[in-house]
């Protein structure tokens, strides 16, 4: 997705306008019982998933006969999500859209749901293939990992010690992006960067902050922290400010403009990136709808209709991707902070 397209989509989201295509309008139900789609997120109170919920509600409004059930554990854990999915099975929802805290631990309960006729797809952080019909990735893993490493390099002049502050050690997407970053570090263009440590804040603000403080004190020559998590990047920015290291240590990674504007203004963050979580929740809801309605192309190797996002292809591994991450800095963060 290019800059112009991204801005247009985000503006539509902010205004709550419906721009679904003709196919979606034809597919929307006009009566009868509503299709109940449960969105199970990693944890409640997370701004990224709150924005995804907004997108899901927009899709539901366009599809007209969809009810969104938004839920998740209070703290990110596979056990909490398993308990929730089990409850949703008892409620006989039509579909479950989940961002998994653990790709494998949730497979048995997801398979149980599918055996009961519930369509299960994962988004953001994926389930292992046996536990879902499709995985919707916000972007391509290679692009996401490289983008974060490139931003870190740009922030510190291409040389110096860097550290990674991740979510949980089991988070599928985080681990994939970290593996990409490590592979990229072996390339000549990043040869002057040295990864000194990787820590896990479990997507909890307090723990992420403590881990960031620990990094800053344990590695006095550290120049950059990469946080591929919206919780971690906020915590790392605060830690840099509190330790009076603004200008000496730069934070980057994946964050929400509404949460990062202050850190950009403080100087702790020069630039960061994220896809539009509103669009992600929106597209995931459309995908679930097509699977529930047994749309002919809603299958591995096919496509699903995603309203204003157009048709999205599902590859041979049952995965689909939306767009590359979009970069935010002092020139645009305030504009997007008003949107999500």
N, C-alpha and C positions, 0 to 999 in steps of 0.2 A: 504494500500500500504506500503510495507516495504521499508527500506532505499535504498536497492540496486535497487529496481524497480523505486523508485522516482528519483534517480540520473540518471538512464538510460533514463527515460522519459524527464527529464529536459535537459539532454544533447542533445537529439534528437531535442527538441524545439530550443535550442540555435543554432544548426547547420542548422535548417530549413529543416531537412530530412523528407521525407514522409515514414511513416511506417504503412499505413492503411492496414487492413486485406483484404483477398480475397473477403469477402462479400461486403465491401465498394467499392472495385474496380468494382465488377459486378453491383453495384447499381448506380455508377456514370453515369451521363448523358454524352452523346457523341456529342450532337448537339441540335439544337433548342434554344429557349429562355432560358436565365439563370433564375434559381430560386433565387429570391431576398429575403434575410434574413436580417432583420433590428435588430441590437443589440442596445437596449436602455439602457444606463447605468445610474447610479444615478447622476453622474455629469461628465463633461469633465475635463481633466487635472488631473485625479486621476490615479496614477501609477498602482494600482491594475487592474483597468478596461482597461488601455492601454495594460497591459500584456494579459488580456482576449481577447482583440482585435487581438493581435498577434496570439493567438491560433485559433481564428475564421478564420483568413486569411489562416492559415495552413490547416485547415479543408476544406476550400473552394478550395484551390489549389488541394487537394487530390480528392475531389468530382468532380472537373473540370467544372461543370456547375452551380456554385453558385456564386452570387455576395453578398458581405457583405456591408451593409449600417450601419456605426458606428455613433451613435448619442446620445445625452443626453443634459439635461439643463446645463447651466453654473454654477448654484448652485443647490445643491440637494433639490428638492421640488416635491411634487406630482403634483402640478399645472403645472410645467414645463414639466413633463413627459406626462401629459394628453394632453397638446398642441401638443407635438411631435407625440404621438400615433395617434391623430386625423389627423395630416398631413400625416402620413404613410398610414392610411386608404384611404385617397384621392389618394395616389400614387399607391394603389393596390399592396402592397408588398405581398409576399407569406407567410411570417412568421415574427413574432415579438418575439425576445428573450429579456426579460426585467428583470433587477434587480430593484425591486420596492422600492421607497422611502416611500410608505405607502401601506400596504397590501389590504386595503379596498377601499380607495379613487379612486384607479385606476380600480376597478372592472367594473363599468359601461362602461368606454371607451374600456376596454379589451373585454367585452361581445359584444360591438358594432363591434369590429374588427372581432371577431369570427363569428358573424352573417353575415359578408361580405365575409366569406370564408377564412379569414386569420388565420393561426395556431398560437396560442399564448402560449408560454411556459415561465416560469420564472426561473431565476437562481440566485444563491447567496442569495439575499433577496426576499422572495417569495410573490407572489400574493395570495390572498384568493382563495380557490379551485374553486369558481364560475367564477373566472376571467382567468383561464388558463387550458390548457390540461395536463400540467405536471410541476412540480417544481424540478429543479436539485439543490440539496444541495451539497456544496463542501465537506462536511463531515457529521458525525452524531452529532447532537446538544449536546448530552450528552458528547461525547468525546471532543468536542471543548470547552465547558464550563469548564469541569473538567481539561483539559490540561492547560488552562490559570490560573486557581486557583492553580494548582500544581506547575507551574513555579513560581508564586508569593511566595508560601510557601517555595520553595527551595531557592529562592533568599534571603529571610530574616530569614532563620533558623526556619521557621514554626510557628512564633509567631509575633504578632504586628498588628497595624492598617493598613488597606488597603482601597483603593478607586477605583472606576471604572469611567473611562472617555469614554463615549459611543459616538455614532454618533447622529442621531436624536432620539427623544423620540418615534417616530413612526416606526423606522426601525425594520422590522420583525425579521431578524436574530439576531440583537443585543439584543433585548428584550428576545428572547428565550434563548440565551447563558447566559444572566444575571440571568434569572430565574434558570437555571441549577446551576450557581455558588452559588446563595443564598441557594438552596437546599443542595448543597455539604457542605456549611459552617455549616450546622446543624449536620454533621457527626463528630464522635470523632476525626478523624485524622486531621480535620481542626478547632478544637474547640478553638485553641489559636489565630486564626485569627479573627479580628473584622472589618466588613465593616462599615466605618463611613459615606460615602456619595457616591452618584452616580450623575455625571454631564453629560451634553450633549453639544458637540461641533459642532453638525450638519454637521460633516465631512468637516468643514471649518478650514483651518490651523490657522487663526488668532483667531477665537473664541475658538478653542480647546486649543490653547496656553494660552489664558486668563483664561479659566476654570482650566487648570492645575496649573497655578500660584496661582489662588484663593484657590485651594486645599492645596497647599504647605504652604500658609500663614495662612490659617484657621485651619489647623490641624498640629501643630508643632511636634507631635509624629508620624506622618504618616511615614510608612516604605515602602509602595509599591503602585504603580498606575498600574492598569490593564486597558489597552485600547484595546478593541476588534475591532479596526478599524485602517486601515493603515494610515489614516490621524492623528488620535488621538495619536497613539503611537509615531510618529515623533515629534508632538508638545509637548507631555509630556516629552520626552527625552531632548528636547531643554530647556524646563522649568527647569528641574532638574539641567542641566548644568549652566543655567543663574543664578539660585538661589544659586549656589555653594553648592549643596546638593548631589553631586556624592559620592557614598559610604554610604550615610545615607538614601536615598530614591531610590528604585530600580523600574525601569519601565519594564513592560512585556505586553504581549498581542499578537495581530496579526499584522504583518508588512511585508514589502517587503525587502528582503536582500539588494537590491541596495540602499534603503533609510535608512536602519538600520545599515549598516556596521560602519559608523562613530560613532553612539551612542554606539555600542558595544565596539569600541576602546576607547571611552571616559570613559567607565565604568558606564555610566548611565543605560545601559541595559546589564544584564548578559546573558539572553536568551529570545527568542521570538519564535513564531510559525506562520506558514501559510501553506495552501495547495498551489499547483502550479496553479496560476491563468491562466497561459497559457493553461494548461490542461483543466481547467474549461470552458474557452471560446471555446476551441476546441470541447469538449464533448457536450456542449450546441448547437453548430452549427450542429453537427451530429444528435442530437435529433430532432432539428427543421426540418432537411432534411428528416428524416424518417417519421415525421408526415405529411409533405407536400406530400411526395411520397406515403402516405397511406400504409406504411409497415404494414403487418398483426399483428406484435407484438408491434407496437407503440401505446400502450394503457395502461390503468390502469391494473396492474397485469401482464403486459407483459415485454418486454425488448426492448432496442434499441441498434443498433450497433454504437460503438463510436471509430472506427478506431483503433489506437494504444492503446486506453484505454480498448479495448475489449467490451464485451456485458455488459450493465448496466441494472439492474432490476428496474422496476417501481412498487412500492408497491400498496397496496389496496387503499391508500389515494392519489394516483397519484404523489408520491414523489420518487425521486431516490437520491442516495448518492454516491460520488466518493471514498473518502479515509479519514483517520484520519489526523489531522494536523502534520506537520513535524517540528521538533525543530531545531533552528539555534542558534549558539553561536560563540565564538571566533575561534573554531576549523574548522568551515565550512562556515561562513558568506561571506568571500571574494570569495570563490569558486562560490557560488550561486549568489552573487551580479553581476557577469559578465553575468548572464543568465536573471534575472528579478529583 
